[in-house]
């Protein structure tokens, strides 16, 4: 149970965000507000008003940024993109929960136990607002992070944030994951999952150690990209930052993220921006097609488990557990593939013996597929993947190195949504920053150089 200090911090956070927008340029303020809220605010703790979704550290940060951007700079970032594909995906993402609610009014029976309740009109605001906040942050990033300098600032902020966060991470590696308990009065997950290889992996103020590992990896990839394109005077310092972040990532003890890093290192350091975009394209296409492939009989589940067992037997057991649960949840989602099952855990399966939930949802894709059906999955993953898809498929030869580095980071995060539910405010921030794509020429780049010199208007 969170202590009083956790709720005080949440209450005061909008004032901190407002101050950031007063002291910093709008793009920098948005970057640091999102990063700081994600890094330091208490997880799980929230204010839960009736009808509306809970106000936790993510929703409070996004709402505070939107209000501060409007109140301080006069910029009202719209929810709906201007291009046709983005507009359709955003409208589908925002309003498909209405269809889901109307299609799930009947309770779900659980044998002799009390049924799972059906969905009704009061559930609509809560479900729609969950999508609303994501689109709000996407719109803010689209409006405020349009310049090449903004993308560079985002990469630099990722690196600096990783360096700063490495200190509490090391504290938890040595002393055990206790910072959230010491400061906010509770532990946010299963402590046993933070024990690995005879020691501990850090969780700090994030939902799980996997979130921390992906964050540390993103900081490392950002540092590597900055090192490659730095001047001779700056490169030694940045190389030292990269080596330090590499050590920190190893201490996170996450095999999947380490494999990603081993694959991305040569891509970021050696390949051209155009080739990096192609790799990002492959990753997002695989993520979009995975549910179809996973549903087919050709999916090599046994081979994957055997391969993992040769690397680390413990990881093979974890992978097998995930795949078994994916199969169960896919069968459940297949009963309502268009509308999904909605909330209240209706997308889960339950034990006939005690009525408890017997399936585990790990990947974000299976959560969206089970709750909102194929349209809901395609809308969310499509919105995240669209900036990478558009940039990779453009015929221009001009690709910003900072853009391609961020595209790789976003693509890996999208790919990681297959085994995990690591969709965060940082994911939406990067997607929004990449939304404009790569300018075809320096002349086009200058046209979007400063959004505040153009006519201020709402993007609709």
N, C-alpha and C positions, 0 to 999 in steps of 0.2 A: 504494500500500500504506500503510495507516495506520501512524503511528509509535507508540512506546510510550506517549506522553502521551495519545493518543486512547483507548487501552484503560484507562489509569489513570483517566481522567475517567469512563468508563462504569462502572468498578468502584466508584468513590466516589459515583456519582449516587444510589443508594438511601439513603445516609446523608444526603445533602442533602434528599431528599424527606422522610425521617423527621423531620429538623429543622424543615422547613416546617410539618409537621402538629403539631409540638410548640409552635411559636411563633405560628401563625396559627389563626383559626377554620377548621374543616374545609373549608368551601366555598371560602374564599380560598386555603387551602393547595392544594386540588385545582387551582384555576384557575392558580395561579402555577407549580405543578409541571409541569403539562402545557405551559403556554406556554414556560417556561424550557427544558424538555427539547427541545421542538420548535425553539426558536430557537438554542440554543447547543451542544447536543451534536453530536458528529461524525456526519455521515450515512455510510451504507454500512458503516462499521466495526461489527463484531458479534462475539459469541461463539457458535460454532456447535456445540452439543453433538449427539451422535448421537440420532436419532429425533425430538427436539423441534425446533421451528423456531428459527432464529437469534435470539439476544437482542441486539437493536439498540436504538437510542435510544428507539424507540416502545414496544416491548414491555417494556423495562426500566422506563420511566416508568410505564406502566400497572400493572405488577406491584408496583412500589414503592409507588404510591399506594394500591392495594388493601390491601397489608400494613400500611402506615402508618395508614390509616383504621381498620383493625381493631385494630391494636396500640395506637394512641394514643387513639382515641375510642370504640372498641368497636363501631363500625358495620360490619356485614358486608353490603356491597351485593350483592344477588343479580343473576344473569345474566338471568333471565326476567321480563319485565313481568307485571303482574297482569291487565291487560285482555286479552280474548280475541284480538283482532287482533294485538296486540304479542306475545302468547305464541306464537301460531302462526308468526308471522314469525321470531321468535327461535329457536324449535325447528327450523324449516326451515333457517335460516341456519347453525345450529350442527351439525346432523347430516346435511344433504344431502351434504357431502363423502364420507360413508360410502357412499352410493349411487354417487357418482362413481367412487370407488376400485374398488368391486366391478364396475362396468360397463366399466372400462378396464384389465383385466388383460392384454390382448393387446398386444404391441409394435406400434408404428406403422412400417410399412416406409418406407425412403427409397431405393428402387431398389437400386443396387449398393453403397450405403453402409450402415454399421451402423444398424440400426433404433433408433427411440426406445423406450426400455424401457417395459414395461407397469407399471401401478401394483399395489402389493401391500399386505399388512397393515402392514408397518413405515411406510408412508406415511401411515397414518391419524392418528397423534398429531400429526404436523407440520401436516397440513391442518386438523384440527379446532382446534388451538390458535391458528391464525391468526384464526379466527372468535371463539374464546374470548376473546382479548384485546380485541377490539372490543366484545363484549357486556359485558365487565368494566368498561370505561370508560363505556359507556352507562349501566350500573347505578350506578356511582359518582356520575355527574352527576345521575341521577334521584333519588338518595337525599340528596345533599349540597347541591344547588342548587335548592331548592324555593321559596325566598322571593323576593318582588319585589326585595328588597335584593341577593340573590345575582345576579339577572339584571343589575341595574345595575352590580354589581361586575365582572361579566364584560365588559360593554361598556367600563367604565372601564379594565380591565386590557388589553383589546384596543388601546385608544387609547394607553395608556402604553407598552405593548410595541412598538407601531409607532413611537412617538417615539424610544424607546431604540434600536431596530433601524435607524432611519434613519441613525444615525452610521456604523456599519460599511457600510451600503449605499452611502453617499456616498463612502466611502473606495474602494470597489471601482469605482464609476462613474468616479472620477478616475484611480485607479492600475491598474485592471483587476482582475478577480476572482481574488484571490490569498490571501485570509484563511485559507481552509481548508487551502491548501497550506502557508502559513507556520506555522500553529498545529498542524494535525493531520497534516501530511506528505504529503498527496495531494490531487489535484483530482478531484471527485466526478462529473464529467460531461464532455461534449465541449466543450472550450474554445471552439470555433468557434461554438457556439450561443449563447454569451454575448456575441458581437460583433453589434452592431446599429446601423444608421444612422451609421456612421462612428465609433462609440465602443463603450462596454461597458454591459452591464446587470448588476446585482448578482446573486450567487447565495448569498454568505455561507456559512452552514452548512446550507443546505437542498438538496434533491435537484436542483433546477433553477431557473433564473431565473423560470419561470412560477409556481412555488410562492411565491417571494419577492413577485412582483407581486400575487398573490391575497391574500397576508398583508398587504401594504401597503394594498391596497384595502379589506380588512376593517377595518383600523385606521382608515382614512379614513371609512368609512361609520359606524363606531361614534362617531367624533368628531363627525360631522355630526348624528347622532341626539341625542347628549348636548348639543350646542350648541343645537338647537331647543328642548329642554325644560329648559334651564338657567335659573337666575335672572338678573336683569339684572346682578348683580355678577360672576357667573361667566362670562357669555356672551363678553365680549371675549377673555379668555384662551383659551376653548375655540375661538373663531373663529380665533384665531391658530394653534392646533394644527391645525385643519382645513386652513387654507391651506398650512401647512408640509407636511402629509401629502399634499396634492394635488400639490405640487411634487415630492415624493419619488416618488409614483406615476408621474408623467410621466417621470421619469428611469429608471423600470423598463422603459420601452419595450416594453410589451405591449399590442398593439392591442385584443385581446379584452377585457381587464380595463378598459381606458380606455372602451370602448363601454358595458360594464356600468355604469361609474361615471357616465357621461353620462346614462344612462337612470334610474339610481337616485337621483341627486341631487334632481331635482324630486319624486320619490316620497317620499323621506325627509323633505324640507323642507316640502312643501306638503300632502301628502295625509293624510287621517285614518288612524288605526291600522287601522280596518276595511278601508279601501281598500288599505293596504299589505299586509294579510293576503291580500287577493284577488290582488294581484300575485304574492305569494309562492306562492299556490296555483296560478296559471297556470304559473309556472316549474317547479314540481315535477311538475305533470301533464304538461307537455311532455317533461320528462326521462324520466318513466315510460313515455310513449307513443312516444318517439323510436325505439327499436329496431324497433317494428312499422312505423312510417312509413318508416324507413330501408330496411327490407326490401322495400318496395313499389316498383313501377315509377313511381309518381307523385312520388317524391322528386326535387326540383328541383336536382340536383347541378350541372348546367351553369349554371343561373341564379346559383347561389351563387358559383361560380368567377368568372363574368363580373362580378358585383357586387364581389367582392373585388379583382379586377383594376383596376376603376375607382378603388378607394381606394388600393391599394398593390400593384403587380405582384408583388413578392416574397412578399407574404402570399397572393396567389392561387396561386402555385406550391406553397406549403406546404399550403394548403387542398386543392388537387387531389391532392397526395401522400397526405394523410390519407384523403380520400374513396375513392381507389383501394384503399388498404390495408383500409379498412373493408369494401369490397365483397368483397375476397378472404377476409377473416376471417369475414364473415357467411356466405359460401358454405361455409367450413370448419365453422363452428358449426352450420349447417343439417344437417350429416350426423349430428350427435348432439344434437338440440335439447333433449332432456329431461335427459340426464345430463351433458352436456359432455364435454370431453376430459381433464380433470385437469391434473396438473402436468408438469414436465420439458419444457415447450414443445410438448406434444402438440397444443395448439390452434393452432399456427402452421403455415405452409406452408414447404416446403423446396425448394431448387434441385435439379434433376435433374443438374446439371453438377458441383457440388462438395458437395452435401449441406448447404449452409449455410442458415440461416433467411433467407427472402426477403420475409417480411411484417413489418410494424411495428405494434405495438399502442400506440396513444396514449390512447384513451378508456378510462376505467374500466369503462364499460358493456360494451364489446366484450371486455374481459378476463374479466369475470364470466360473460358469455354463453358465451364459448368454453371456459372452464374448468369451469363448473358448470351450464351450460344455463340455460333460462328460469327454473326454480325458484331457482337461485342468484342470478341477477340480480334477480328480484322480491323475494327475501328481503332482500338488502342495501339496495337502493334503497328498498324499502318501509319498512324500519326507519328510514332517514334521513328519509324524507318524511312518515311518519305523524304526527309532532307538528305539522307545518304543516298537513296535511290535516285533522286533527281540530280544530285551533284555527280554521281558516278556515271550516269548515262548521258550527261551533257558532252557535246563534242569539242568544247573549248579545251585548249591545251594549257590554259592558265589556271593553276590550282594553288591556292595559298597553302604553304606548308603548315601553318597553324590550323587551318581548316581541316586538312587531311588528318592531322594528329587528333583533333577533337572528334572527327568522324570515326576514326578507329576506336577511340575510347567509348563513344556512344554505341558502336556496333558490337563491341564486346559486352557491354552492359545489356543490350537487347538479347544477345545470344545467351547471356547468363540467366535471363528470365525463363529459360527452358528448365534448368534444374532448380532454380531458386526464385523467390519472389522479391528480388532486390530492386524493385522499381521505387525510386526515391525522387525527391524534389531536384536533386542534382541531375538525374537523368532527363527530366523535363526541361531543366535549364539549358543543358547542352543541346538538346534537340531544337529548342527555340532559337538558340544562338546560330545554329547551322541552317535554319529554315530558308533563308534567302538564297542559299546555294552559292556557287562560285561565280563571281562576276565574269562576264565574257571578256572584259578588257579593263584596263586601268581607268579608262574614261567612265565606264559604267560603275566602277568602284567609287569614283569621286562623287557620282550622283547620289550615292547612299552614305556618303562619308559621315554626315552629321544629321540625325533625324530631327534635331531641334532647330535646324535652319530651314526645314521644310514647313509647310503648313501643318499645324497640329490638328490631327483628326483621329477619330476612332477607326481602327481597322475592322471592317465588317465584310 
